Amino acid sequence: MSRTRFAGEAAFVIGQRWISESEADLGLGIVLDVSNRRLTLSFPAAGERRTYAMDNAPVSRVKYEVGEKVRHQDGTKILITRIVEQAGCLMYVGLTKDDEEFAIPEFELDSFVQFSTPRDRLFAGQIDKHTHFTLRYQTLYFQNLHRQSAMFGLAGPRVQLLPHQLYIASEVSQRHAPRVLLADEVGLGKTIEAGLILHQQIMSGRVQRALIVVPASLQHQWLVEMLRRFNFAFTLLDEARCNALVGLDSVEESVDYVDDFADDFTENIEQQPDISNPFETAQLVICSLDFLTKNNYRYEQAVAAEWDLLLVDEAHHLQWSEKKPSKAYTCIEGLAQKSKGLLLLTATPEQLGLESHFARLRLLDPDRYYDLQAFIAEQKAYQPLNDLVQALLKEHSDSAQTIPAGLVKSLANYLPAETVSELQAQAENQTLGAAIDTAIHYLLDRHGTGRVLFRNTRNSVSGFPERKLQAHALQLTDADLLAVQAQPLAVQICAEHYWQQSTDSDWWLQDPRVVWLAEWLRQNRRKKVLVICANADSAQSIEEYLRLRKGLTTAVFHEGLNLIERDRAAAYFAEVEDGAQVLICSEIGSEGRNFQFAQDLVLFDLPTNPDLLEQRIGRLDRIGQTATVNIHVPYYEHSAQEKLLNWYHQGLNAFEKTCAIGQAAYVQFADALLPALINKDEVAFAALVEKTRLFAAELVAQLQQGRDRLLELNSCKPAQAEALVDSLAENDVNTALPIYMEQVFDSFGIDYEKHSEKSLVLHPSDHMRIEQFPGLPEGGLTVTYDRQQALSREDMQFLTWEHPLVRGAQDLISLSEFGNTAFCTLKLPPLKPGTLMLEALFVLHCPAPAELQLFRYMPQSLLRVLLDDKGKDLSNVLGITQLSKLLQKVPRNNAQDLVRHARPTLTTMVQKAEEITQARQAELIAEAQTKVGEQLNAELARMKALKAVNPNVRQEEIDYLAQRLAASQHFLSQATIRLDALRVVMTI
């Protein structure tokens, strides 16, 4: 089959078959009308008509050749034996499968024809630009290269390259259906770790559907973090959203409907009316824990939906006892049983006691953690192991020497004799330090909860600033002090309520804290200051006073604002030159946003919950903070405010050190503390503070003993973690992506202009190849290739090989016909003018479930062959980069004519290229099968060995590895080499 493009009215005859070059998916078109220099084509397959100006119609005539197969519109197929031309139209005569002669006029050809394969498109005259062929090759090359990278799935998120986070993400994300507890201390980034794990699991195909369950106050934080950092557009489900999804008009209608059906929902769901389960309308869902616990019907819907991964934040608030678990705990337990994977995020896991810690672990693996008393006994056994690890660490040496006899004896209690012998040999032949590192690795791998629990502390992670309390005492008049002291505790703490009641003027003119704040800000105009207070009304009033009365540049951030308004406020505060000096937040300001570019935090009031205090401070005290965090607390002398400040500072040291035990201390002393804050017994209060200090010191010491050190060692192995950081940092400085993407933008008609160094502003244009480019909104996009710039500028998208815009572009190219044919010329003295060369791209194609990640075992999945018309392979002589620089374009009409005339030669060349690659198919498949066998068998053997000594290894993991190995070998055996693109080169 060939295709020829004609110009001039005489070339078009009614009944002829033509194809649209710009809309090839319309199928074969029929000429309906030729008049007034207009051409009208009908496309029966698509039910469309097109009218073109005759002198530049983007259409080509379709002519089949003898030996090709065609199909009549009634389905009859023939092998063409001869072609008859009648008044400008063609009649195809051939044999059916029964060897009967059958004639098909071209206007009766089946219109449902697509020219998608490179061979068909080339011989049909559908020829692309030679630069598009090069871009297609680059797309396939870079796709394959990135998939082979050990950083696959971790390189895309907008996160700092922090060793402990990357180590945990890498360790957990490689597992099948991971079920782990992420228990890093506040500020170490549990949300980031969970997001990295989720990102890698989705990129690798292991996770399709994920549910995040969080406290109601954190829903928007997670929604924003998942979108900004990981490019995941989660659906936030609440009752109103669910009603909209199932077509109910109101909450009341929903309640009536639920009352009618909730009782039988779990008993026989098939008998219910056919309504949509809102949890099945999106792949990625966020909802609050309250939403599930307060609505049994919605909870049952959530359980009925299948989840690949469940993430639960603030898991330490799930109360459990052997006799009566809380409803929240039972709710998460039901979801955890139905979800393949589970990530629990919590503060220091043992701060509420071993029973609470056991409750979390039994959610991960109820078969493993089935008995509380057995678990308590098991925990006591970790102390000797911890002592052994501590002793090993003290013996670290860079010289070759024998392991001390006492340590050898202790190691024999935990490791097989042959392993201990190997360690002794390593110490004598290499260094004692290397043997110690290996021994600790074996101990951590085989014993304890290290596989299911990860915890890093600030003691083991560097990069945190110091914290300094700046207490500002404010005096009240005797009358005001007595009046304040007579108020309930809540009013004494948030004293603006008192001033609102006691004065006719605006309260912020009377409250000494506001007066102090305005003066302090005036004296420190060059500082960025975050102010947090308990409620939104107070935040708005303070902001208006500072802005309107004092002329300060301010922004406000509270729950009454929508997400876009909050973004604008945060961005205004973040601007260095022209931004706000101060951001006044309600309590929501202590959740979800990080403002580590500021060093001064003003706590306008103090919460009575220590965890909430730590959350507030944590907005500035985070990894990435570059200076000491100054915590300013204005308070009334001789008031409950001063006492609460002293209890936190002197009792818990909660301002200047991270307070992991704050909640446990509050639970212990709340009954005594709250009354003591408002009574006048100073001696009793001093005694309470001292009791708190001793309790806190003892609890901190307990947390540092036993399993803590083992967990820290297992939660971040420095050498491996630094290797991950180095690899990602090296990937960041690679210049291939910006060059590649500019070629993509040029090829698809996307306008771009330089914004700043390593950043661009993208805009859709009127001449784009497609109506909607994936990942590019109508309003345009500002992008950067620099990680640090992306971290400091939330208004910029961080472009990596894993960004949706980049992956969308690559899919758009590799999964379509884009660039899979081309014709061009080449002037190269060693080659005789008129020489034909054929450049063919082949891919090793292996359809298989994404979660098998078979591309990791096929490094040679892209093959290139360059032949001359004598059949000589020039692939190694002329590389594609070198060749592409020398090529010149050819007018499409000329290219189509040349291809038509050279068709017999090109057909032979294509067959030769296929023979060359087919000869390698068995070899490439065997290499991939060997590689997958070596890797998965090694991991299978390791997991079986670990299970023999570590009960935290689930049998499910071992079974999955065995199944994955068998499935991988099966699908690889069916892989085939497929022709992907053809480029014809003629020397001149």
Summary of the structure (lengths in Angstrom):
residues: 988
radius of gyration: 35.1
end to end distance: 26.7
largest distance: 114.7
contacts: 3177
relative contact order: 0.10
helix: 48%
strand: 18%
